[in-house]
Amino acid sequence: MFVSITTIIPEIWLLVAAVALLMLGVCYKGVNFSVMILGAFIALVIAVILQIIWFPKTQELAFHGMFITKSGIAVTKIVCMSAAAFCLWMSGAYFRLSATLARFELPVLIILAVLGMNLMLSANHLISFYVSIELQSLALYVLAAFYRDNLRSTEAGLKYFALGALSSGLLLYGSSLLYGFTGSASFTAISQYMAMQQELPVGVVVALVFMLCGMVFKISAVPFHMWTPDVYQGAPTPVTAFFTTAPKLASLTLLLRLIIELFPAIQESWKQIFWIVSVGSMMVGAFAGLRQQNIKRLLAYSSIGHIGYALISLVVGGTGAINSLLLYMVIYLIMSLGVFACILAVTIHPERPDTLTDLSGLAKTNPLIAFCMAILMLSMAGIPPLVGFWGKFYVFIAAVQQQYYILPIIGVLSSVVAAFYYLKVIKVMYFDDQLIQSSLKTSSQATLLAVISTITVIVLFIYPDLLINPLQQAAASLTLR
């Protein structure tokens, strides 16, 4: 039992912190919202430190095999918790602009969502897998509709909940089929069953399809992407920043574990599925984003496109491709945090729509944020000499090496199309006249994070090994069963 507890010490700490903050908010009605944000930020930082201290050197099982941890999972947890901490750090000033948003439940919900992510990353049993996903999802549903006085936010939360319930049903039905045909709910036992079968039952393939449909929804890839633009637009901007970073990385890593550990014997089946999903996501992300005037809707379609690029690695397979997937997602996370930090640093008020016109003439009123935004947009487009180029380069090279030529060709063409709306943001900032006479600087923390992200994007292009080497070890760990 002691070994099991030490395996999930960061998760236990997050649970204690969430309960403590919840009790503080309930018992002391007049508690300052800044204190709650600071408490949640410190709790996440301590969780990261605990994960580093108890970093697993080998694969470890806990609670009779219900949970598993290894270096690749631990690295992903550290990145997810760090992203959540940065989202909290840069969001305090934004939430204080509205009394409706400055409520103590918000940081508690973010911690609970991160707790769910950590548990689902370590899940090694169908029950712990489903329960942890629901813990994350329920917190995210409430966060999406947190701005109760805003009709669009309420609508976004309702859509997210309804479609999320459908995806959870697909996951649960696929899991029950898998349990019925294999006779076990343990990932280890299911993996052993798969290895011993010369020909798998049709029901296992059907279970794979249902489970993949549920997970594709969680990463907002085509054809289950329809919720993403509405939820991104309706949710408060810092919540949108959280949605586009930590949950995406956690869900994609869990998806990677599922197909490697549970369905290696039918990889040709899931490779065909991911081929279609990848192409669809790249094309939808590129073309649907062209006509968007709302910043957050534009970034929603951008995220769909980036998920499509990342999924190329799952089609290719192998340790090298897994490494390129983790590298791409971490780079995307850094760029997304920087972009949303730029948005939060200037002019965006909870009661105003976040349109591109808010950025008109930004180069004149706030040249530092305009420069950071321009660099990050160019990096998202994959233009060298910025780290976004390396992300796409390694994904495309991994595909070419395995003789998957069509996917990188479509990826390059969709990148060219998507570059239009990234460049449009730069054009608005530098060449359009300022339409809004005064700009409201909401957060010095957001400005600092925008600068840090921009510097990171430039430095990682020059020294990519700073990111590649640790992620290679993480990828090798994730491919071990």
N, C-alpha and C positions, 0 to 999 in steps of 0.2 A: 504493500500500500504506500509506503514511504517513497519508493521508486516511482510509482504512478503519480504521486503528488508533485514530486520534483520535476516530472516531465511537463506538467502544465502549470507551473508556478506563474508565468505571465498571465495566463487566462484566469487563474484564481484571483490574482491581484486586480485585474480589470473588473471582475465581478464584485469584489469588495469595494472598489472605488466607485462603481456605478451605484451600488446600494447606499454607500455613504453620502454621495452627492444627492441622491434622491431623497434620503432622509433629511439632509440639510435643507433642501428646497422646500420640503413639505412642512417641516417643523418651524422654519424661520421664514415666514412669508416675505419679509422685507429684505432678504439676502440680495446683495448686489449681483447683478448678472455678470459683471466682469470677474467677480470672485469665482462664480461657477465655471466660466470659460477657462480661467487660470487653473482652477482645480482639475478640470478635465485634461487640460494640456499637460500639466505636471504628471497626472496619472498615466497618460500615454507615454511620456518620456521615461518614467520609471519602468513601465512595462517593456519598453525597448531595451533598457539597461538590463533588466532581469533576463530577457531573452538572450542577450549577448553573454551574460554571466553563465547561464545554463545552456549554452550553445551545444547541441548534440554532435558529438564526434562520430558516433555510429548510429545506426537505426535502432530506435527504442520503442517498445510497445508499452501501453499503459492501460489500466482498468480492463484486464482480461482481453486485450487486443482490440478494444473499442476505439482507441486512439493510437496514432503512430506519429513519431517525429524523426526527422533526419535533417541534414544540413540544408538541403534545397527548400524544404518546408519552412525551416527557421529563417532563412534569408528572405523568403516571401513575406513571412509575418513581420519581420523588421521593417521592410519597405512599406507594407500596408499601414502599420501603426505609425510610422514616421509621416506618411502622407496624411493620415487623419489628424495628427498633431499639427502639421503645418496648416491644414484647412481651418482648424480651430484658431490657430495663432493669428491668421490674417483676417478673421471674420468678425472679431468682437465689435469693431466700430460700425460695421454694416448692420448688425443686429440691433445695436443701440439706437439706430435711426427710427425704429418702429417699436412701440410698446407691445404690439402683438407678437413680434418676433423675439423680443428679449425676455424669454421665459426659461426657467431653470431646467425644464424637461429636455431642451435641445441638446446640450452637451451630454446629458445622461443617455439619450437615444444614440448619439454617435458612438459612445463607448460601448453600448450594447451591440450595435452593429459591428464594431470591430471585434468584439468578443465572439460573435457569431462567425465572422470571417476566420478568425484563428482556429476555432473549433472545427469548422468545415474543412480547413486546410489539413488538419490532423486526423480527420475522420477515417476510420478503418473498418467501419461497419455500416450497413445500410441504415440502421436506426439513428446512429450518431450523425451520419451524413445528412439525413433528412431533417432532423431536429435542429441541427446547427444552421442549415440553410434557411429554415423558417425563422430562427432567431434573428438572423441578419435581415431577412426580407421584411418581417413585421416592423422592425425599427425603421427601415428605409421607406416603407409605405407611409408611416406617420411623418417622417421628415419631408417627404415630397409634398404633403398637404399642410405643412406647418404654418404657412401664412393663411390663417383661417379667414381673414377679412378680404382676401383676394379670390375672386371667382375662378380665375385661371389656375391658381394654385390648388384650390379645392378640386377642380376638374382633373388636374394632373394626378393628384393623389388617388382619386376614384378610379381613373383609367389604369394607373399602375397597380392598384390593388386587384381590380377585376382580372386584368391580364396576368398578373403575378399569381393569382389563385389558379388560373388555368395551367400555367407552367408548373406550379407545384403539384397539381393533379397529375400531369403527365409524368413528372418525376416519380411520384408515389406509385403510379400504376406500373411504370417500367421497373421500379425497384421490387414491387410485389411479384411481377412476372419472373424477374431474375431469381428471386428467392424461391419461387415455386419450382422452377426448372433445375436449379442447382442444389436446392436443399439446404442452403446456408445463407446467412446474411453477412458473414464476415468477408471482407475483401480478400484476406489471405486464403480462406477456404474456397471462395469463388475462383480465384486465380488458379489454385491447384486443380479444381474441377475442369477449368478451361484447358489446362495443359494436358490433362489425361484423355480428353475426348478427341477421337479422330474426326468425327463429324458432329457439329453442334446442333442441337434442336432448333427448329425454326423459331420457337418461342424466345430463345435467347437473342436472336437477331431482332425480333420485334421489341424485346425489352431494351435493346441498344437504341433503337429508333426513338422510343418514347423518352428515354433518359437524355439522349442527345438533344431532342426538341426542347426539353425543359432547361438544359444547360445553355443552349443557344439563346434562349430568351434572356437568361441572366447576363450574358455578355453583350446583349443587344445587337446581334448579328442578323442578317437577312435569313429567312423571311419573318423572323419574330422581332423586328426592329421598330414596329409601328408606334410603340409607347415612348420611344426615346425622345423625339423632338418635343412632344407635348410636356413630358415630365421635366426635361431640361429647362424649357421655357417657363413652366409654372412654378417650379421649386425656387426658393430663395437662392441667390447666386452662390453663396458659400456651400450650400447643400448640393448644388449642381456640380461644383468643383469636387466635392467629396464623391458624388456618384461616378464621376468620370475617371476617378483614379483608383482608390483602394478596392472597391467592389469588383471592378473590371479585372484587375490583376489577380485577386483572390479567386474569382470564378473561373478565369482562364487556367490558372494553375490547377484547380480542382478538376476541371475538364481534362486537362493533360494527364493527371493521375488516373482518372477513371478509364480512359482508353488504353493507357499503358498497362495498368494493373489488372483490369477486369476483362478487356476485350482484345488482347494481343492476337488471338487466334483468328479473328475476323477483321483484320486491319484493312483488307481490301474493301470491305463494306463501308467502314467509317471513313476511309480515305475518299471514297466517291462522294459521301455526304459532305465532307469538309471542302471538297473541290467546288461543289456547287455553292455552298454557303460563302466561301471565300470570294469567288467571282462575283456573286450577287452583292455582297457587302461592299466590295471595292467600287462596283459600278454605281450602286445606289448612293454611296457616300460621296462619290465624285459629282454625279450629275444633279442629284437632288439638292445639293448645297449651293448650286450656282445662283438660284433665285432668292436665297434667304436674305432678309434684311434685319432680322433679329439676331443678335450676336450669339445668344445661347442656342438657338435652333441651328445656326450655322455650325457651331462647335459640336452639336449633337450629330449632325450628318458627317462631320469630320471624324468623330469617334467611331462611327459605323465603318467608315472607310479604313481607319487604322486597324480596327479589329479584323477586317478582311485581309490586310497585309500580314498581320500576325498569324492568321489561320493557315497561311501558306506553309508555315513550318510544320503544322500538324499533318498536312497532306504529304509532305516530304518524309517526315519521320527520321529517327536516328538521333544520337546524342548531339551532333552538330546542329541539327535543325531545332532541337529543344533549346539549345544554348541561344540560337538566334531569336527564338520566340521570347525567352526571358529578357534578352538584351533589348529587343524592340519594345516590349511592354514597359520596362523600367525607363527607357528613354522617353517614351510617350508620356509616362506619368510625370517625369520632370518637366517636360514641355507644357503639359496641361496645367500643372500647378502654377507655372510661371504666367501663362496666359490669363488664368482666372485671377491671379494676383494683380495683373495689370488692370483688368476690368474692375476689380474691387478698389483699386487705388484712385480711380477717377470717376466722378460724375454719376455713378450708378446708384440710384436711390430705390428702395424697395417698392415705392409707389409709382415708379415710372417704368415703361417698357424699355428693355435693353436693346436699343437699335444701333445700327452702324452710325447713324447721325450723331450719336453721343460722342463719337470719336472724331468728329469733323474738326480739322485744324488742331488736333492734339499736339502736333509737333511744335506749335507756337506756344501753347499754354503750358504744356508739360513735356518738354523734349526728352527727359530721361525715360518716362514711361513709354513715350512713342518709340524711342529707340529700342527699348526692351521688347515691346510688342512686335516691332518689325523683325527683330532677330528671331524671336520665337515663331512667328508666322513663317518665315523663310525656312526655319528648321523643320517645322511641321510639313512643309511642302517637300522636304528632302533635298534641299539645295545645299551643295557644299559651299564653303567649308564649315558646316555646322553638324552637330551630332545626329540630327535627324536623318542625314544622308547615310551614316553608318548603319542605322537601324534598318533602313530599306535595303541597303547594299548587302548586308549579311543574309537577310531573308531571301533576296533574289538569288544570291550566289548559291545558297544551300539548295534551292530549287533547281538551278541549272546543273549543279554537280550530280544531282540524281535524275537528270534528263527530263525534268518537268519544265518544258520550255514555254508552254502557253500561259501558265500562271504568271511568271515574271513579265511577260510581254503585256498581258492585261494590266498587271500592276503598274508598269511604267506608263502606259497610256492613261490609266485612271489618275495617276499622280500628276500628269501634265494637265489634265482637265481640272483636277482639284486645286492646282496651283493658281488658277484664275481667282477663286474666292479668297485664297490667302493673300494674294497680291492686291485684291480689291480693298482689304482692310488697310494695307499700307498706303494705298492711293488715297483713301478717305482721310487718313491721319495727316498725310504730308501735302496733299494737293487740293483738298476741298476747303472751302471757306468755313469758318467756325459758325455754326448755326445756334449754338447755345452759348450765351454771353458769359455765364459764370460756370466754373467747374468746381464741384464740391469734392475736396480731397477727403476721403473717408478713413484712410488707414495708413499710417506710416509703416506698420508691420507689413502690410501688403506691398508697399513700395519696396521695402527691404527684400522681401521674398522674391519679387519680380527681378530685382537686380541679381540676387544669388542664383536664380534659375538661369538667367541670361549668361552669367559668367560660367556656370556649369556646362551649359550647352556649347560654349566656345571651347572651354578647357578639355571636355571629353572628346571633342573632335581631334584635338592635338594629341591627347594621351588617352586613347580609347581603352588601353589595357587596364586602366584604373577600374573600369567597369567590367571588362570582358573576363579577366582572370577569376574574380570571385564568382561570377555567374556561370563560368564553365564548371566549376566544382559543384555548384548548385544543380546544374543540369545533369551532371553525372550521377548525383545522388537521386534525383527524381526518376531516372530511368532504371534504377535498381529495384527489383521486386523482392 
